[in-house]
Amino acid sequence: MENKWEASVPTHNYSMVEGYVSTDFMGVSSKGKFVNRSQMLAEYKGDKDTYKSAKNEKLNVKMHGKDVAVVTGRAREVGTGKDGKAFDRTFLFTDTWMMRGGKWQCVASQSSKIKG
């Protein structure tokens, strides 16, 4: 799911990401802001960049019982901003997933831009 999420960035596949995020989601965006579900999805939906690639370069999954997973990873995105300038940026992230009603949902996330 993490790889599908990152792969949705270049295509701006809002509905796919929307399905992964719990209604009670809380997080910290890469812009350093506390965000709830609607705010995080609004940031995602408002992205007007053009991407050559967006992929996870490293993922670590730590299970806590059968119903909670904490994923840490690094994602790299390359493309052109809406301002026409090229970018190559890297993020570190932590996502917390819970099994609810037979499906995995992201309930918390923090992302930090470390390059670009």
Contacts in CASP RR format, 6 or more apart in sequence:
PFRMAT RR
TARGET T0000
AUTHOR 0000-0000-0000
METHOD contacts of the structure
MODEL  1
MENKWEASVPTHNYSMVEGYVSTDFMGVSSKGKFVNRSQMLAEYKGDKDT
YKSAKNEKLNVKMHGKDVAVVTGRAREVGTGKDGKAFDRTFLFTDTWMMR
GGKWQCVASQSSKIKG
1 20 0 8 1.000
1 97 0 8 1.000
1 104 0 8 1.000
2 56 0 8 1.000
2 59 0 8 1.000
2 71 0 8 1.000
2 73 0 8 1.000
2 95 0 8 1.000
3 55 0 8 1.000
3 56 0 8 1.000
3 59 0 8 1.000
4 16 0 8 1.000
5 16 0 8 1.000
5 17 0 8 1.000
5 20 0 8 1.000
6 54 0 8 1.000
6 55 0 8 1.000
6 56 0 8 1.000
6 75 0 8 1.000
7 54 0 8 1.000
7 55 0 8 1.000
8 16 0 8 1.000
8 17 0 8 1.000
9 47 0 8 1.000
9 51 0 8 1.000
9 54 0 8 1.000
9 77 0 8 1.000
10 51 0 8 1.000
10 52 0 8 1.000
10 53 0 8 1.000
10 54 0 8 1.000
12 44 0 8 1.000
12 45 0 8 1.000
12 47 0 8 1.000
14 41 0 8 1.000
14 44 0 8 1.000
14 45 0 8 1.000
17 41 0 8 1.000
17 44 0 8 1.000
18 41 0 8 1.000
19 105 0 8 1.000
20 104 0 8 1.000
20 105 0 8 1.000
20 106 0 8 1.000
21 37 0 8 1.000
21 40 0 8 1.000
21 41 0 8 1.000
21 105 0 8 1.000
21 106 0 8 1.000
22 37 0 8 1.000
22 98 0 8 1.000
22 100 0 8 1.000
22 105 0 8 1.000
22 106 0 8 1.000
22 107 0 8 1.000
23 37 0 8 1.000
24 37 0 8 1.000
24 107 0 8 1.000
25 36 0 8 1.000
25 37 0 8 1.000
25 40 0 8 1.000
25 106 0 8 1.000
25 107 0 8 1.000
25 108 0 8 1.000
25 109 0 8 1.000
26 34 0 8 1.000
26 35 0 8 1.000
26 36 0 8 1.000
26 107 0 8 1.000
26 108 0 8 1.000
27 34 0 8 1.000
27 35 0 8 1.000
27 36 0 8 1.000
27 40 0 8 1.000
27 108 0 8 1.000
27 109 0 8 1.000
27 110 0 8 1.000
28 34 0 8 1.000
28 35 0 8 1.000
28 109 0 8 1.000
28 110 0 8 1.000
28 111 0 8 1.000
29 35 0 8 1.000
29 39 0 8 1.000
29 40 0 8 1.000
29 43 0 8 1.000
29 111 0 8 1.000
30 91 0 8 1.000
30 111 0 8 1.000
30 112 0 8 1.000
30 113 0 8 1.000
31 43 0 8 1.000
33 39 0 8 1.000
35 43 0 8 1.000
40 109 0 8 1.000
48 81 0 8 1.000
48 82 0 8 1.000
49 79 0 8 1.000
49 80 0 8 1.000
49 81 0 8 1.000
49 82 0 8 1.000
49 87 0 8 1.000
50 79 0 8 1.000
50 80 0 8 1.000
50 81 0 8 1.000
51 77 0 8 1.000
51 78 0 8 1.000
51 79 0 8 1.000
52 78 0 8 1.000
52 79 0 8 1.000
52 80 0 8 1.000
53 76 0 8 1.000
53 77 0 8 1.000
53 78 0 8 1.000
53 79 0 8 1.000
54 75 0 8 1.000
54 76 0 8 1.000
54 77 0 8 1.000
54 78 0 8 1.000
55 75 0 8 1.000
55 76 0 8 1.000
56 73 0 8 1.000
56 74 0 8 1.000
56 75 0 8 1.000
57 73 0 8 1.000
57 74 0 8 1.000
57 75 0 8 1.000
57 76 0 8 1.000
57 90 0 8 1.000
58 73 0 8 1.000
58 74 0 8 1.000
59 71 0 8 1.000
59 72 0 8 1.000
59 73 0 8 1.000
60 71 0 8 1.000
60 72 0 8 1.000
60 73 0 8 1.000
61 69 0 8 1.000
61 70 0 8 1.000
61 71 0 8 1.000
62 69 0 8 1.000
62 70 0 8 1.000
62 71 0 8 1.000
62 72 0 8 1.000
63 69 0 8 1.000
64 70 0 8 1.000
66 99 0 8 1.000
67 98 0 8 1.000
67 99 0 8 1.000
68 96 0 8 1.000
68 97 0 8 1.000
68 98 0 8 1.000
68 99 0 8 1.000
69 96 0 8 1.000
69 97 0 8 1.000
69 104 0 8 1.000
70 94 0 8 1.000
70 95 0 8 1.000
70 96 0 8 1.000
70 97 0 8 1.000
71 93 0 8 1.000
71 94 0 8 1.000
71 95 0 8 1.000
71 96 0 8 1.000
71 97 0 8 1.000
72 92 0 8 1.000
72 93 0 8 1.000
72 94 0 8 1.000
73 92 0 8 1.000
73 93 0 8 1.000
73 94 0 8 1.000
74 90 0 8 1.000
74 91 0 8 1.000
74 92 0 8 1.000
74 93 0 8 1.000
75 90 0 8 1.000
75 91 0 8 1.000
75 93 0 8 1.000
76 88 0 8 1.000
76 89 0 8 1.000
76 90 0 8 1.000
76 91 0 8 1.000
77 87 0 8 1.000
77 88 0 8 1.000
77 89 0 8 1.000
77 90 0 8 1.000
77 91 0 8 1.000
78 87 0 8 1.000
78 88 0 8 1.000
78 89 0 8 1.000
79 86 0 8 1.000
79 87 0 8 1.000
79 88 0 8 1.000
80 86 0 8 1.000
80 87 0 8 1.000
81 87 0 8 1.000
87 116 0 8 1.000
88 115 0 8 1.000
88 116 0 8 1.000
89 113 0 8 1.000
89 115 0 8 1.000
89 116 0 8 1.000
90 113 0 8 1.000
90 114 0 8 1.000
90 115 0 8 1.000
90 116 0 8 1.000
91 111 0 8 1.000
91 112 0 8 1.000
91 113 0 8 1.000
91 114 0 8 1.000
92 111 0 8 1.000
92 112 0 8 1.000
92 114 0 8 1.000
93 109 0 8 1.000
93 110 0 8 1.000
93 111 0 8 1.000
93 112 0 8 1.000
94 109 0 8 1.000
94 110 0 8 1.000
95 106 0 8 1.000
95 108 0 8 1.000
95 109 0 8 1.000
96 106 0 8 1.000
96 107 0 8 1.000
96 108 0 8 1.000
96 109 0 8 1.000
97 104 0 8 1.000
97 105 0 8 1.000
97 106 0 8 1.000
97 107 0 8 1.000
98 104 0 8 1.000
98 105 0 8 1.000
98 107 0 8 1.000
99 105 0 8 1.000
END
